[in-house]
Amino acid sequence: MNPELVLWHVLLALAAVVAAGQLLGRLFRLLGQPPVIGEVFAGILLGPSLLGHVWPEGYVYLLPPAITPSLHVIAQLGVILYMFAIGLELNTDSLRRIGTSALAISLAGIIVPFTLGVLLAIGLHSSQASGVPVVVFALFLGVAMSITAFPVLARILTDRGLTRTPLGMLALACAAADDATAWCLLALVTGVAKAQWDDALAIFGWTAAYVLVMFFVARPAIGRWLAASGEKSITTGQVGTAMFALLLSALATEWIGIHALFGAFLLGALIPHDSPLAEQLGKHIENVVVVLLLPAFFAFTGMRTEIGLVSGWSDWLLCGLIILVATAGKFGGAMFAARLTGQTWRDSAALGVLMNTRGLMELIVLNVGLDLGIISPRLFAMLVVMALVTTIATTPVLQWIRGSEVAAEVSAA
C-alpha cells in the first residue's frame, strides 16, 4: 500500500473511532458509566470482534493490516502523552503525607491481588504461556491484577459528588499510591522480560540511576526553573522546554529497556501539580490526547482484541475465574484492610469497589504484555474482558452499597 493510501486509511480509522467513541461515550454516560468505557467499546466493536465478524470487507477496508504500524506509533504517542498528563495531576505531596489508614489499604490493595495473580499464573502457565519464563508470566499477571485506574476512579467520584468526602479523598490517596507502586512493578517486569537474566541486573542498575538523577537532579532543576519564570500563565517557550524534557525522559527509559511511558509518567510526576505549567499544560494535552490520540490506542487495542478467540465453555470459565480472582484480590484486599483500620463495613466495601476499577490503565498494561509476548492474544482478550467488567461494575455496585448515604454525603461536603 502506497503512503498516500496508508494516510487515507489511518485518517479514516481515526475519524471512525473518534465518532464511535464520542457516541458510545455519551450513551454510557447516560447509563451512569464513565465515558471512557464507551470509547474502549468503540475500539473493540470496530475490530475483528464485531465489525470483522459481521462485515469482513468493511473491517478490512477500515482497518487494513498495512496501517497497523502507523496506528501503533500514534497509539504509543497517545499513551506517552497521556501518562505524562496523569503524572502532572499526581499530588506527590499527598503521597508523602499519606496516613496510616491509607497506607495500609494501599499496600493491601497491591499485595493481595498481586499474590493471587502470581498463584493464578503458576496454575495457568503450562496451558497459556508455556513458552514464557514462569517468573516473567507470574510477575506480569500479578501486576495486571493490581492495577487501579486512577483517572477513571477520579471521574467516577466527581460524577457521584464524592471527591471532597472522607471516602473520596481516602480512595484517591490509595489509588494514587497503588498506581505509583504498580507502575514501578511493571517497570521491573518489563526489564526482566526484555533481557536475559544476566542483563537484567544492568537494566535495574540503569533504572536506579535514572530514578536518582530524576529525583535529585531533574526535580530541583525543575523547581528552580519554574520559580525563576514566575509566570502565572505558561509561555510557548515553557511548553517547548517541557516537551523536549518529556521526549528525553521517554527516550531514556526506552533505551534502558523499561518502556517510554515510564519516563513520561515520572517526569510529569516531578513537576509540581499546583504550578501553572502543570495545571494549564495538563489540560491542553489531555484535551487533545483524549479526543484524538487515545482513540488510536482504542482502535489498535480493538484490532488486537479478538473475543472470538475465547470460545467454548472452558475458555469462558477461565475468563470468569480471572474476573473472580481480580475482584477478590482488589476488592477483598482493600475492603478488609479498610475495615481493620477502623472504617465501617459499608465504607470499607465502597472503597473496595472503587479500588477494583481498572479501565484504561489496565489496557495500557495489557498492551505492554502483548507487545513483549508475555501473554497470548487469547489471554489478552480475556484480560480485556476482565478490565471492562470490573470497571462497568463500579458505579452500579457503589450505588447499591452506598444507597441513600450518597445524597447526605454530597450535601455535607
C-alpha positions in Angstrom: 0.0 0.0 0.0 1.5 3.4 -1.0 2.0 6.1 1.6 -1.0 8.2 0.4 -3.4 5.3 0.8 -1.9 4.5 4.3 -2.5 8.1 5.3 -6.1 7.9 3.9 -6.9 4.7 5.9 -5.2 6.0 9.1 -7.3 9.2 9.0 -10.4 7.2 8.1 -9.8 4.8 11.0 -9.2 7.7 13.4 -12.4 9.5 12.2 -14.5 6.4 12.7 -13.2 5.5 16.1 -13.4 9.2 17.3 -17.1 9.4 16.1 -18.0 6.0 17.6 -16.2 6.8 20.8 -18.0 10.1 21.3 -21.3 8.5 20.5 -20.9 5.5 22.8 -19.2 7.7 25.5 -22.4 9.8 25.7 -24.5 6.7 25.7 -22.6 5.2 28.6 -22.6 8.5 30.5 -26.4 8.4 30.3 -26.2 4.9 31.8 -24.2 6.2 34.7 -20.9 4.9 33.4 -17.7 6.8 32.7 -17.4 7.8 29.0 -14.1 6.0 28.7 -15.9 2.7 28.8 -17.9 3.7 25.6 -14.6 4.8 24.0 -13.0 1.4 24.7 -16.0 -0.4 23.4 -15.9 1.7 20.2 -12.4 0.4 19.5 -13.4 -3.2 20.2 -16.6 -3.0 18.2 -14.7 -1.7 15.1 -12.2 -4.5 15.4 -12.4 -8.2 14.4 -14.7 -9.0 17.4 -17.8 -7.4 15.8 -17.2 -5.5 12.6 -14.7 -8.1 11.3 -17.2 -10.8 12.1 -20.4 -9.3 10.7 -18.8 -7.3 7.8 -15.3 -8.6 7.0 -14.9 -6.5 3.9 -15.8 -3.3 5.7 -13.4 -4.2 8.5 -10.5 -4.8 6.1 -11.2 -1.5 4.4 -11.4 0.5 7.6 -8.5 -1.2 9.4 -6.3 -2.9 6.8 -3.2 -4.7 8.1 -1.0 -2.2 6.3 -1.9 0.7 8.7 -1.1 -1.4 11.8 2.5 0.1 12.2 1.3 3.7 11.7 -1.6 3.2 14.1 0.7 1.6 16.6 3.1 4.6 16.6 0.1 7.0 17.0 -1.3 4.9 19.8 2.1 4.8 21.6 2.5 8.5 21.3 -1.0 9.0 22.7 -0.3 6.7 25.7 3.1 8.5 26.4 1.4 11.9 26.4 -1.5 10.6 28.4 0.8 9.2 31.1 2.7 12.5 31.2 -0.7 14.2 31.8 -1.5 11.7 34.6 1.9 12.4 36.2 1.1 16.2 36.1 -2.1 15.6 38.0 -0.4 13.4 40.7 0.0 15.2 44.0 3.2 13.8 45.3 2.9 15.8 48.5 -0.3 14.0 49.4 1.6 10.7 48.9 4.2 11.8 51.3 1.6 12.8 53.8 -0.5 9.6 53.3 -1.9 8.4 56.6 -1.5 5.1 58.2 -5.0 4.0 57.2 -4.5 4.9 53.5 -1.0 3.3 53.5 -2.4 0.0 54.9 -5.2 0.0 52.4 -2.9 0.8 49.5 -0.4 -1.9 50.5 -3.2 -4.5 50.8 -4.7 -3.3 47.5 -1.3 -4.2 45.9 -0.1 -7.2 47.8 -3.3 -9.3 47.9 -4.2 -9.1 44.2 -0.5 -9.4 43.2 -0.2 -12.6 45.2 -3.4 -14.0 43.8 -2.3 -13.1 40.3 1.0 -14.9 40.8 -0.7 -18.0 42.1 -3.2 -17.9 39.2 -0.3 -17.5 36.7 1.5 -20.5 38.1 -1.6 -22.6 37.5 -2.1 -21.2 34.0 1.5 -21.2 32.8 1.6 -24.6 31.2 -1.6 -24.0 29.2 -1.5 -20.3 28.5 2.2 -19.3 28.4 4.4 -22.4 28.1 7.0 -20.5 26.0 7.3 -17.7 28.5 9.5 -17.9 31.6 7.2 -18.7 34.6 8.7 -15.9 36.7 8.0 -13.3 34.0 4.5 -14.6 33.4 3.7 -14.7 37.1 5.1 -11.3 37.8 3.2 -9.7 34.9 -0.2 -11.3 35.8 0.4 -10.2 39.4 0.8 -6.6 38.2 -2.2 -6.9 35.9 -4.3 -7.9 38.8 -3.0 -5.0 40.9 -3.9 -2.0 38.7 -6.4 0.6 39.7 -7.5 3.1 37.1 -6.8 6.4 39.0 -8.2 8.7 36.2 -11.4 6.7 35.8 -11.8 6.4 39.6 -11.4 10.2 39.9 -14.1 10.7 37.2 -16.5 8.3 39.0 -16.0 10.2 42.3 -16.6 13.5 40.6 -19.7 12.3 38.8 -21.0 11.0 42.2 -20.1 14.1 44.0 -17.8 12.2 46.4 -14.5 13.9 45.6 -14.4 16.0 48.8 -15.9 13.5 51.1 -13.7 11.5 53.5 -14.3 8.3 51.4 -13.5 10.1 48.2 -10.2 11.6 49.5 -9.2 8.3 51.0 -9.9 6.5 47.7 -7.9 9.0 45.7 -4.9 8.8 48.0 -5.0 4.9 48.0 -5.4 4.8 44.2 -2.5 7.2 43.6 -0.2 5.2 45.8 -1.4 2.0 44.2 -0.8 3.1 40.7 2.7 4.5 41.5 3.6 1.1 43.1 2.1 -0.9 40.2 4.0 1.1 37.6 7.2 0.5 39.4 6.4 -3.2 39.5 5.6 -3.2 35.7 8.9 -1.4 35.0 10.6 -4.3 36.9 8.7 -6.9 34.9 9.4 -5.2 31.6 13.1 -5.1 32.4 13.2 -8.8 33.2 11.1 -9.7 30.1 13.3 -7.7 27.7 16.6 -9.0 29.0 18.2 -12.2 29.8 18.8 -12.8 33.4 22.5 -11.7 33.1 21.3 -8.5 31.5 18.5 -7.8 34.0 20.9 -6.5 36.7 22.2 -3.9 34.2 18.7 -2.8 33.5 17.9 -2.5 37.2 21.1 -0.6 37.7 20.4 1.9 34.9 16.8 2.3 36.1 18.0 3.1 39.7 20.5 5.6 38.3 17.8 7.2 36.1 15.4 7.5 39.1 18.1 9.0 41.3 19.0 11.5 38.6 15.4 12.5 38.1 14.7 13.0 41.8 17.9 14.6 42.9 19.0 16.5 39.8 16.0 17.0 37.5 13.4 17.7 40.2 15.4 20.6 41.9 16.2 22.0 38.4 12.5 22.0 37.5 11.7 23.8 40.8 14.3 26.5 40.1 13.2 26.9 36.5 9.6 27.3 37.5 10.5 29.7 40.3 12.7 31.8 38.0 10.0 32.1 35.4 7.4 33.5 37.9 4.7 33.4 35.2 1.1 32.9 36.0 0.3 31.7 32.5 2.6 29.4 30.5 4.6 30.5 27.5 5.4 28.8 24.2 9.0 28.6 25.4 7.9 26.7 28.6 5.8 24.3 26.6 8.7 23.7 24.2 11.1 23.0 27.1 8.6 20.7 28.8 8.0 18.7 25.6 11.8 18.4 25.0 12.3 17.2 28.5 9.4 14.7 28.1 10.9 13.3 24.9 14.3 13.0 26.6 12.9 11.2 29.6 10.8 8.9 27.4 13.9 8.1 25.3 16.0 7.4 28.4 13.6 4.8 29.8 13.1 3.3 26.3 16.9 3.0 25.9 17.2 1.4 29.4 14.5 -1.1 28.4 11.6 -0.3 30.6 9.3 1.4 28.1 9.0 5.1 27.2 5.7 5.6 29.1 7.6 5.3 32.5 9.8 8.2 31.6 6.8 10.3 30.6 4.9 9.5 33.8 7.9 10.1 36.1 8.7 13.5 34.5 5.1 14.6 34.8 5.0 13.5 38.5 8.1 15.5 39.3 6.6 18.8 38.0 4.6 20.4 40.9 1.0 19.6 40.3 -0.1 23.0 41.5 2.2 25.0 39.3 0.7 27.0 36.3 2.7 24.7 34.0 1.2 21.5 35.3 -2.3 22.9 35.5 -2.5 24.5 32.1 -0.3 22.1 30.1 -2.1 19.1 31.6 -5.5 20.4 30.5 -4.3 21.3 27.0 -2.5 17.9 26.5 -5.4 15.9 27.9 -8.0 17.5 25.7 -6.0 16.6 22.5 -4.9 13.2 23.7 -8.3 12.0 25.0 -10.2 13.2 21.9 -7.8 12.4 19.1 -4.8 10.3 20.1 -6.3 7.8 22.6 -8.9 6.7 20.1 -6.0 5.5 18.1 -5.0 3.4 21.1 -8.5 2.1 21.4 -8.6 1.2 17.7 -5.2 -0.5 18.0 -6.4 -2.4 21.1 -9.6 -3.3 19.3 -7.6 -4.7 16.4 -5.8 -6.9 18.8 -8.8 -8.0 20.9 -10.5 -11.0 19.3 -13.3 -12.0 21.5 -13.9 -14.9 19.2 -10.6 -16.5 20.4 -12.4 -17.0 23.8 -14.5 -19.9 22.6 -16.1 -22.9 24.4 -17.2 -23.3 28.0 -13.6 -23.9 29.2 -12.4 -20.6 27.9 -15.3 -18.7 29.3 -14.9 -20.5 32.7 -11.3 -19.4 32.7 -12.3 -15.8 31.8 -14.8 -15.9 34.8 -12.0 -17.2 37.0 -9.8 -14.3 36.0 -12.6 -11.8 36.8 -13.2 -13.6 40.2 -9.5 -13.6 41.1 -9.1 -10.0 40.1 -12.1 -8.9 42.1 -11.3 -11.0 45.1 -7.8 -9.6 45.3 -8.5 -5.9 44.8 -12.0 -5.7 46.3 -11.3 -8.1 49.2 -7.8 -6.8 50.0 -8.8 -3.2 50.1 -12.1 -3.9 51.9 -10.6 -5.9 54.8 -7.7 -3.6 55.2 -10.1 -0.6 55.4 -12.2 -2.4 58.0 -9.1 -3.3 60.1 -8.1 0.4 60.1 -11.5 1.5 61.6 -13.7 2.1 58.6 -17.3 0.9 58.7 -18.2 -2.2 56.7 -20.2 -0.1 54.3 -17.4 2.4 53.7 -14.9 -0.5 53.5 -17.0 -2.2 50.8 -17.4 1.0 48.9 -13.6 1.6 49.0 -13.0 -2.0 47.8 -15.4 -1.4 44.8 -13.6 1.8 43.9 -10.2 0.2 44.1 -11.4 -2.5 41.8 -11.8 0.0 38.9 -9.3 -0.8 36.1 -10.3 0.9 32.9 -7.8 2.5 30.5 -4.7 1.9 32.8 -5.3 -1.8 32.7 -5.5 -1.8 28.9 -2.1 0.1 28.7 -0.6 -2.6 30.9 -2.1 -5.4 28.8 -0.8 -3.9 25.6 2.7 -3.8 27.1 2.4 -7.5 28.0 1.2 -8.4 24.5 3.9 -6.4 22.8 6.5 -8.2 24.9 5.0 -11.6 24.1 4.2 -12.4 27.8 0.6 -13.0 27.1 -1.1 -14.6 24.1 -3.9 -12.9 22.1 -6.4 -15.2 23.7 -5.4 -14.4 27.2 -5.2 -10.7 26.2 -8.9 -10.9 25.1 -9.8 -12.5 28.5 -8.0 -9.8 30.4 -9.6 -7.0 28.4 -13.0 -8.5 29.3 -11.9 -8.5 32.9 -10.9 -4.9 32.7 -14.2 -3.9 31.2 -16.4 -6.0 33.6 -14.6 -4.7 36.8 -14.9 -1.1 35.5 -18.5 -1.3 34.4 -19.5 -2.9 37.8 -18.0 0.0 39.8 -20.8 2.6 39.5 -23.9 0.4 40.0 -22.3 -1.6 42.8 -21.2 1.6 44.5 -24.7 3.0 44.2 -26.1 -0.3 45.7 -23.7 -0.2 48.6 -23.9 3.5 49.4 -27.6 4.0 48.6 -29.1 6.9 50.4 -25.9 7.8 52.1 -24.6 9.4 48.9 -27.0 12.3 48.9 -26.3 13.0 52.6 -22.5 13.0 52.0 -22.8 15.3 49.0 -24.8 17.9 50.9 -22.4 17.7 53.8 -19.3 18.0 51.6 
